[in-house]
Amino acid sequence: DFCLSRGLGDVYKRQVPVEQQRLRILTALAGAQRLPMSSMAYAAFPDYDFRSPQGAALAVSATVRGLTDDGLVIGASHGYQISSTGRALIEQHGGVQP
């Protein structure tokens, strides 16, 4: 589930596997009309305390880009929304456990 990696200053930071991030983001989007990238970061990393919304958005930007490239999320005004393909994927996986 979680693995530890050394970051700057030998501080340990929890990392969530990308597939788990993707499912958490899709699950959060399924329950909302649209979400900004920072909100998707809080969904992907529920145990991490971000210092700012900008930092949260940066932390999840590569994952969101992958979801967009795969057609699972769509850019919308003021955020992103889940596509029908994304909904089908989370239904196939039966949602996600925290």
C-alpha positions as CSV (number, residue, x, y, z in Angstrom):
1,D,0.0,0.0,0.0
2,F,2.2,2.8,1.3
3,C,6.0,3.0,0.8
4,L,8.5,5.3,2.3
5,S,10.9,7.3,0.2
6,R,13.6,9.8,1.3
7,G,13.0,13.3,0.3
8,L,14.9,16.5,0.8
9,G,16.5,16.8,4.2
10,D,16.1,13.1,4.9
11,V,12.4,13.6,5.7
12,Y,10.2,10.7,4.9
13,K,7.2,11.3,2.8
14,R,4.4,8.8,2.2
15,Q,3.8,7.9,-1.4
16,V,0.6,6.4,-2.7
17,P,0.9,4.0,-5.8
18,V,-0.2,5.8,-9.0
19,E,-3.0,3.3,-9.6
20,Q,-4.4,4.0,-6.1
21,Q,-4.2,7.7,-6.7
22,R,-6.1,7.3,-10.0
23,L,-8.9,5.3,-8.4
24,R,-9.2,7.7,-5.5
25,I,-9.4,10.7,-7.8
26,L,-12.0,9.0,-10.0
27,T,-14.0,8.1,-7.0
28,A,-13.9,11.7,-5.7
29,L,-14.9,13.0,-9.1
30,A,-17.8,10.5,-9.4
31,G,-19.4,12.2,-6.3
32,A,-18.9,15.8,-7.5
33,Q,-19.8,17.7,-10.6
34,R,-16.3,19.0,-11.0
35,L,-13.2,19.4,-8.8
36,P,-10.1,21.6,-9.0
37,M,-6.8,19.9,-9.1
38,S,-6.0,20.7,-5.5
39,S,-9.1,18.9,-4.3
40,M,-8.1,15.9,-6.4
41,A,-4.7,15.9,-4.6
42,Y,-6.4,15.8,-1.2
43,A,-8.4,12.8,-2.4
44,A,-5.3,11.1,-3.8
45,F,-3.2,11.7,-0.6
46,P,-5.7,11.8,2.3
47,D,-3.1,11.3,4.9
48,Y,-0.8,14.1,3.7
49,D,-1.0,17.7,5.0
50,F,-0.2,20.0,2.1
51,R,1.2,23.4,2.9
52,S,-0.8,25.1,0.1
53,P,-3.4,24.3,-2.6
54,Q,-0.7,25.0,-5.2
55,G,1.6,22.4,-3.7
56,A,-1.3,19.9,-3.6
57,A,-2.1,20.6,-7.3
58,L,1.6,20.2,-8.3
59,A,1.8,16.9,-6.4
60,V,-1.0,15.3,-8.4
61,S,-0.5,17.0,-11.8
62,A,1.2,14.1,-13.5
63,T,-1.5,11.7,-12.3
64,V,-4.3,14.0,-13.6
65,R,-2.4,14.4,-16.9
66,G,-2.4,10.6,-17.2
67,L,-6.1,10.4,-16.4
68,T,-6.8,13.1,-19.1
69,D,-4.6,11.4,-21.7
70,D,-6.5,8.1,-21.0
71,G,-9.9,9.8,-21.5
72,L,-10.9,9.1,-17.9
73,V,-11.3,12.8,-16.9
74,I,-12.2,15.9,-18.9
75,G,-11.1,19.4,-18.3
76,A,-14.1,21.6,-17.4
77,S,-14.5,25.2,-16.4
78,H,-12.9,25.7,-12.9
79,G,-11.7,22.1,-12.7
80,Y,-12.1,18.6,-14.0
81,Q,-15.0,16.2,-14.3
82,I,-15.2,12.4,-14.8
83,S,-15.9,11.0,-18.2
84,S,-18.2,8.0,-18.9
85,T,-15.1,5.9,-19.4
86,G,-13.9,6.9,-16.0
87,R,-17.2,6.0,-14.4
88,A,-17.1,2.6,-16.0
89,L,-13.6,2.0,-14.7
90,I,-14.5,2.8,-11.1
91,E,-17.6,0.6,-11.3
92,Q,-15.5,-2.2,-12.7
93,H,-13.1,-1.8,-9.7
94,G,-16.0,-1.5,-7.2
95,G,-14.8,1.9,-6.0
96,V,-11.7,2.3,-3.8
97,Q,-10.9,1.7,-0.2
98,P,-9.1,4.6,1.7
